[in-house]
Amino acid sequence: MSTPELDWFKSSYSSAQGDSCIEVAITERAVHVRDSKNVARRPFAVGREGWAHFVSFVAARD
């Protein structure tokens, strides 16, 4: 799956060095996720509802 047309961004919580981060690209049907250190590696996608559950879970642990 090639996704060069996606608009990738990092979390505002990412450090200035950009290490140990993921990048996400949001589309109408899914959230695509990739490793910011290896953008050539194939990203994966998760449904928007699944992503919302993940973000809620992580936020509750913060």
N, C-alpha and C positions, 0 to 999 in steps of 0.2 A: 504494500500500500504506500504510494508516494503521496506526501502531503505538503509540497512546497508552497502551495497557495494559501496555507493557513497563516493566521496572524498570531505568532507565538509570543508569549510574555512570561516573565518571572514574577514570583510573589514580591510584594513590597517588603516582605520580611527577609528577603535574600540579602546576604552580606555584599559589601562593595567588591569583594574579591570574586564573587560569583561561583564559589565552590559549593559542592554538595547541594545543588539546587535542581529542581525540575522546572520545566516550562510547560505551560498549558496553552491550548488553542481551543476556543469555544465555538461550536457551530450550533445550528438549530437543533440537531439531533443528538450530539455527543460532545464530550470533553476529551480532547486528545492530550496525551501526556508523553513527554520525552525527557531524557537526561540532558541537562544543559551542558555537560562536559563532553557529550558524545552525540551531537545532533544528527550524525549520519546513521546512528542506530535506529532501527525501526521503532516508531512510537506505538503506543496502544491507545485504544479509545474505550471510554466507559459512558454509559447513558447518563444523561443529565440528572436524572433522579438518583442514580447510584452515586454520582459525584456529590450531590447535595447531602446525602446521608454520610458520606466520608468526611466532608468538610465539617458537618455538625458534630460528628464523633471527635474529630481532632480538636475543634474549638472547645469542646466540653472538657478535654484533658489539659488544656492550657492553663 
